[in-house]
Amino acid sequence: MALSAGVVHSKNPLLPVDIDEETLLARCRKGDKRAIRSLYERYVRVVMAHARRLGLAADEVEDVAQEVFSATFKDLERIQAGALGPWFFRLTSNRVNDRFRRRRVRQMYSRWFGASEPGEDPSDRPDRMALQRDAERRVGRILAQMSQKKRDVFSLFELQGFSGEEIARYLQIPVETVWTRLHHARIEFAKVGRSLELFEETRTPGASR
């Protein structure tokens, strides 16, 4: 996959995998195409995983990754060494939130003007895959309705397995705030799920830390 800006090409070999972030960023800022491709290859799967765990549909993940890296390579001066992980999460979260916000507007107009909803996925899949995709759609629909701050904490803790301390570092908030947001996020997740009639009985996810 190549960025539209043309900064990532297969003809540019990767730098050693153990190159540190500070050196990698410094070389990217100088326009070193090997460094730029190395940065992309190191984090593209991380970005795509974040997007999926934030509830984005699989067919939108690559587009969001393109947007995230295009924005990153235009704003390299703002990124501090050691902060790439949090940087990519926040940028991905913002892009996902933008899509959810636009989608809610489209759905509102759809209800007003009687447009039909998109068709369901084909039903001729193996049972296990169908169940998994159905679960992902349900979770994605709920996450799309949640506030961004709550969705971020819920996704990082419940879906990606980050610790409270790691989330605090990613979001640059006190760890106490993490637990507060997580508490309210779990409540909102259950409330939205019920309002969308996606489940009848609600058991709060992750009852313990």
GUDREN-736918 format. One record per residue (C-alpha): x, y, z; residue number from 1; residue in three letters. Coordinates in steps of 0.001 Angstrom, whole numbers, plus 524288, in hexadecimal, padded with zeros to 5 digits. Layout:
BEGIN
    c1    c2    c3 resi resn
     X     Y     Z  NUM  Ala
...
***
This chain:
BEGIN
    c1    c2    c3 resi resn
 80000 80000 80000    1  Met
 8057E 80D30 7FC17    2  Ala
 801CC 81A74 80158    3  Leu
 7FB8D 823B3 7F7BE    4  Ser
 80643 82D76 7FAAE    5  Ala
 80FC8 823FA 7F48B    6  Gly
 818AD 82355 80047    7  Val
 81874 8149E 80203    8  Val
 81DD4 80C0B 7F73F    9  His
 8222D 7FDE8 7F729   10  Ser
 82EEB 801C5 7F069   11  Lys
 83332 808B9 7FCD7   12  Asn
 838EC 7FE34 805D2   13  Pro
 83579 7FE5F 81422   14  Leu
 83EB1 80303 81EB5   15  Leu
 842E7 7F960 82956   16  Pro
 83770 7F5C3 831FF   17  Val
 83EBC 7F992 83E62   18  Asp
 840A6 807CF 83A6B   19  Ile
 83BC7 81078 84571   20  Asp
 83051 819D8 8440E   21  Glu
 83861 82627 8459B   22  Glu
 84183 82274 83A87   23  Thr
 8365A 81DB3 83215   24  Leu
 82EB6 82A4E 833DB   25  Leu
 83AB3 832B1 8315D   26  Ala
 83D37 82BC7 82486   27  Arg
 82EDE 82CC0 820AE   28  Cys
 82F36 83B79 822ED   29  Arg
 83AA8 83C62 81980   30  Lys
 832B3 83587 80F09   31  Gly
 839F8 8288E 80FBD   32  Asp
 8310A 81F7F 8080C   33  Lys
 836AA 81353 80E78   34  Arg
 83337 818DF 81BC7   35  Ala
 825B5 81D04 81747   36  Ile
 822C7 80F80 81216   37  Arg
 82847 8094E 81E67   38  Ser
 81F88 811C8 826E9   39  Leu
 813D8 80E2A 81EA0   40  Tyr
 816AC 7FF91 81EE2   41  Glu
 81938 7FFD4 82D82   42  Arg
 80C2B 80600 830F3   43  Tyr
 80272 8038D 825FE   44  Val
 7FD4B 7F6F7 82C12   45  Arg
 7FC67 7FDB2 83940   46  Val
 7F426 8088D 83356   47  Val
 7EB56 7FEEA 82C4B   48  Met
 7E98C 7F6F5 838B9   49  Ala
 7E5F7 80344 84058   50  His
 7DBEE 806F1 835FE   51  Ala
 7D593 7F980 8368A   52  Arg
 7D556 7F94A 8455A   53  Arg
 7CF01 806AD 84566   54  Leu
 7C3B0 800BB 83DE7   55  Gly
 7C6FB 8045E 82FE2   56  Leu
 7C27E 7FB19 82548   57  Ala
 7CD1F 7F2CE 81F11   58  Ala
 7CB25 7F8B8 81196   59  Asp
 7CE23 8065D 816D9   60  Glu
 7DA6E 80333 81E6C   61  Val
 7E435 804CB 81359   62  Glu
 7DE92 81207 80F8D   63  Asp
 7DFD2 816DE 81D7C   64  Val
 7EDD2 811E1 81E15   65  Ala
 7F0E7 819AB 811D1   66  Gln
 7EB0A 825D3 817F7   67  Glu
 7F289 823D4 82496   68  Val
 7FFC3 82243 81E11   69  Phe
 7FD8A 82D4E 8146D   70  Ser
 7FAAF 83640 81FF9   71  Ala
 80650 830D7 82784   72  Thr
 81023 83361 81CB7   73  Phe
 80B2E 8414F 81B6D   74  Lys
 80CD5 843C8 829F5   75  Asp
 8195C 83CC6 82DBE   76  Leu
 81ECA 84876 8351F   77  Glu
 81446 8472C 83F7F   78  Arg
 81741 83902 842F4   79  Ile
 82070 836AA 84E4C   80  Gln
 82922 82AC1 84F43   81  Ala
 822BA 82057 8578B   82  Gly
 8151C 82585 854A4   83  Ala
 81247 81EE2 847AD   84  Leu
 8091D 814DB 84DA8   85  Gly
 8005D 81EEB 85444   86  Pro
 8015D 827C7 8484C   87  Trp
 7FC3D 81D46 83F31   88  Phe
 7F15C 81963 84868   89  Phe
 7EC67 82750 84A19   90  Arg
 7ED0F 82A08 83B80   91  Leu
 7E622 81D44 83852   92  Thr
 7DBCB 81FF6 8428D   93  Ser
 7D944 82D71 83CD5   94  Asn
 7D7F0 82807 82F08   95  Arg
 7CEDE 81D34 8338E   96  Val
 7C6C1 826FA 83B34   97  Asn
 7C594 82F9C 82F1C   98  Asp
 7C044 8241C 8276A   99  Arg
 7B699 8207A 831FB  100  Phe
 7B1ED 82E8B 832B9  101  Arg
 7AFF5 82F52 823F2  102  Arg
 7A924 8222C 8242D  103  Arg
 79F83 826AD 82EA0  104  Arg
 79C1C 83260 82622  105  Val
 799FE 8299B 81A48  106  Arg
 79188 8206B 8224D  107  Gln
 78957 82BD5 82701  108  Met
 786CD 83041 8190C  109  Tyr
 78428 8223A 81547  110  Ser
 77963 82146 81F75  111  Arg
 77394 82E4F 81B68  112  Trp
 77338 82B41 80CEC  113  Phe
 7707A 81CB6 80D8E  114  Gly
 77D47 817DA 807A0  115  Ala
 77FE0 8097A 8096B  116  Ser
 78A2D 8045D 8129B  117  Glu
 79645 7FDB6 80D09  118  Pro
 79477 7EF21 80A93  119  Gly
 798F2 7E4ED 8141B  120  Glu
 7A51B 7DCE1 811DC  121  Asp
 7A358 7D083 809CD  122  Pro
 79DB5 7C566 811E3  123  Ser
 7A4EB 7BA7E 80AF0  124  Asp
 7B0DF 7BB7A 813D8  125  Arg
 7B541 7B104 81D60  126  Pro
 7ADAA 7B1DD 82A1B  127  Asp
 7B949 7B5EC 83239  128  Arg
 7BCFE 7C11A 8292E  129  Met
 7AEDF 7C583 82873  130  Ala
 7ADBF 7C5E6 83736  131  Leu
 7BA72 7CD5F 83876  132  Gln
 7B69B 7D74C 82E31  133  Arg
 7A951 7D8F1 83487  134  Asp
 7AFA3 7DB6A 841B6  135  Ala
 7B900 7E543 83BA4  136  Glu
 7ADCF 7EC62 8351B  137  Arg
 7A654 7ED0D 841DD  138  Arg
 7B1F9 7F246 84964  139  Val
 7B52D 7FBAA 83E58  140  Gly
 7A764 80126 83E64  141  Arg
 7A820 80373 84CF7  142  Ile
 7B598 809B5 84C8B  143  Leu
 7B14A 812A9 8418C  144  Ala
 7A707 81897 84A97  145  Gln
 7AFFA 81A94 8563F  146  Met
 7B739 82715 85957  147  Ser
 7C53C 8271E 85495  148  Gln
 7CB87 8280B 8620D  149  Lys
 7C3DC 81C83 8673F  150  Lys
 7C5AD 814AB 85ACE  151  Arg
 7D471 8168D 85B3F  152  Asp
 7D5C1 8117C 8692D  153  Val
 7CC13 8065D 866FE  154  Phe
 7D303 801CA 85AB0  155  Ser
 7E0A0 8026D 8607E  156  Leu
 7DCDD 7FB59 86D03  157  Phe
 7D1FE 7F1E9 86950  158  Glu
 7D589 7EEC3 85B34  159  Leu
 7E43F 7F09B 85A76  160  Gln
 7E866 7ECA6 86814  161  Gly
 7F01A 7F8CF 86BDD  162  Phe
 7F269 7FB6B 87A40  163  Ser
 7ED52 80793 880EE  164  Gly
 7FB13 80D1C 88194  165  Glu
 7FD58 80AAB 87317  166  Glu
 7F07D 8113D 86FAA  167  Ile
 7F3F9 81CF3 8781C  168  Ala
 800B4 81E5F 87096  169  Arg
 7FA07 81CA6 8635C  170  Tyr
 7EF6F 826AB 86621  171  Leu
 7F7D8 82F86 86E99  172  Gln
 7EE3C 82F72 879DC  173  Ile
 7EF69 82B80 8883E  174  Pro
 7ED4F 81D0F 88AC4  175  Val
 7E211 82086 893EC  176  Glu
 7DB64 826E7 88855  177  Thr
 7DD35 81A52 880B2  178  Val
 7D590 81286 88ABE  179  Trp
 7CAFF 81CD9 88BAF  180  Thr
 7C930 81D4A 87D02  181  Arg
 7C973 80E87 87C28  182  Leu
 7BEB2 80D89 8865A  183  His
 7B5FF 816E0 87EE1  184  His
 7B9D3 810BF 871DD  185  Ala
 7B515 80370 8766D  186  Arg
 7A832 80966 87A8A  187  Ile
 7A6D3 81081 86D90  188  Glu
 7AA6E 8043A 865EA  189  Phe
 79F80 7FCB3 86CA2  190  Ala
 795CD 807D5 86B42  191  Lys
 79871 809A6 85CC4  192  Val
 79805 7FAFF 85A85  193  Gly
 78A9E 7FA40 860BC  194  Arg
 785A0 80618 8594F  195  Ser
 789D6 7FFDF 84C81  196  Leu
 78398 7F315 850DE  197  Glu
 79061 7EBDD 84EA0  198  Leu
 78F10 7E3F9 85B0C  199  Phe
 7847B 7E1E1 864F5  200  Glu
 78BFB 7DFF9 8718E  201  Glu
 79803 7E7F9 8746B  202  Thr
 7A394 7E325 87C2F  203  Arg
 7AD61 7EDE0 87E4B  204  Thr
 7B9E6 7EA2C 87704  205  Pro
 7C64D 7E87C 87EEF  206  Gly
 7C076 7E925 88C7B  207  Ala
 7CDFF 7E932 89277  208  Ser
 7DAAF 7EFC2 88EDB  209  Arg
***
